[in-house]
């Protein structure tokens, strides 16, 4: 199995960038900004533990579940699609594509904060890599076309 440390390092860097770009996201979480969340992409061999820590986020990866206030589990494509506004979290939950356990009010606070921030993880990653941002954007677009997974946020086009 591949080591998790390089992925955790990259996710921590991305989380710190998101915190700098969207500080209101953490204020919006209120008392849940100090909860501990386990994100379980069920099609990957690890879980992601996110501690928002009031705007100084910490991300850890583990091959085993860790004690957390709340757990959100589902396929990676569904989790990313929900973050990027491509999928409705309620629909994923009621179709059982997404499982929520633990402190549901913390999960709701996290979801509302992410929705309000209109996060675009692809753009955040591209900006974090500075000179390589153009390459990252092209790779993100290519990955989306090849997989159908929402790797970035797209503006909805209104049609009449």
N, C-alpha and C positions, 0 to 999 in steps of 0.2 A: 504494500500500500504506500501511496505517496505521502510524504510528510505534510502535516497541516500547518506548520509554522509559517511558511511563505504566504499561504493564502490568508492566514489570520493577520499577518503583518499588513498585507494589501487591504484587507477589509477594515482594519483599524485606521489606516491612512485615509481611506474613503469615508469612514464614519466621522473622523475629525474634520474633514473638508465639508461634509454635510452639516456638521454642527456650526462651522463658521459661516456657511452660506445661508443657513436657515435657523438662526438662534431662536426664533419665535416658536418653532416646532416643539422645543423642549418646554418652553413656558406654557404652551397650550396643553401639555400633558398633565399639568398641575402636580398633585401629589404622586402621580404615577411615573413622573420623570426619574424616579429612583427605583422603579421596579426592575426585576430581572426577567427577561424574556428568552425563552428557548424557541428558536425558529428551526423547525425540523423539515428540511426538504426531503421528503420520503424517498425520493429516487437518488439520493446521494448517501454515501456511507459515513456521514457525520452530521452533527447538529451545530447550529450557530447560537451562541449565547450572547445576547446584547444587553448591556447595562447602560441606559442613557445617561445616568449619573448627572442629571440636571443640565446637560449640555457639554459634558466632558466624557463622551461615550467610550466604552470599552467593549471590544468584540473578542470572543474566544471561540475556538472550534474544539469539538470533542467527539470522539467516536462513541461515547456513552452519554446517555441523558444526564443532565445535571439538575440539582434542585433549583427551581425557578418559581417566580410568582405566577407565570402564565406560560402556556405552550401553544404554539400555532404550528400545525403540521399540514403538509400537502405537497404535491409535486412542485418542483422548482419553477416550472413554467407558470403555474397558477399563482405562486407567491410573487414572482416578478411582475406578472400581469396585473395583479392587484395593486402593487406599489405604483406602477406606471399608469394606472387608471384604465387599462384595457379590459379588466374583468371586475365585476361587482363582487365585493367581499361577501355580502349577504347571499347572493346567488351561489357562490362557491360553498358557503357554509351549509345552505339548505340542500344543495345537491350532494353533500357529503364529500366534495372534493377537498374541503378544508376542515380541519378539526381544531377546535379551540378548547383548552382545558385550563383550569385554575381561575385566576382573578379576571373574570370577563370584563369588569369595568376598566382594568388596566389595558386589556387588549383593545377595547373600544377607544380609550384615550389615545393609544398608539395609532390606531387606524385613522382616527379623526385628525391627528396631528400630521400624519403622512399625507392624507388627502388634502388638507389645507395648504401644506407646503408644496404640493404638486411636484414631488421629487422626480428627478430624471437621473437615475444612477449612471446611465451611459454618458450623459453630458458631464456629470460630476467627475466621473473617472477620466474623461477626455481632458477636462480642464486641469485636473490634478497632475496630468502627465505633461503639461506645458507644450514643448515643441512637438511632441508625438500626438497631440490632440487630433490632428487631421487624420492620421492613421487609425487612431482609436475609433473615431467616428465612422470611417469607412468599414472597419472591421465589425463595428456594432451593426451597421446597416446590412452588411453581408450576412452576419449571424442571424439577424432577424429574418431575412429573406430565406435563408436555408432551413431554419428551424421553426419559424412561425412564433417564436418566443418573443414577448415584448421586452426588449433590452433597453428601451428608452421610452420616453413619453412623447406621444404624438398629439398634436392639436386636432380636435375634431373639426371636420369641415361640414358646415351646415349646407344642406341642399334643400331647395324649395320644391 
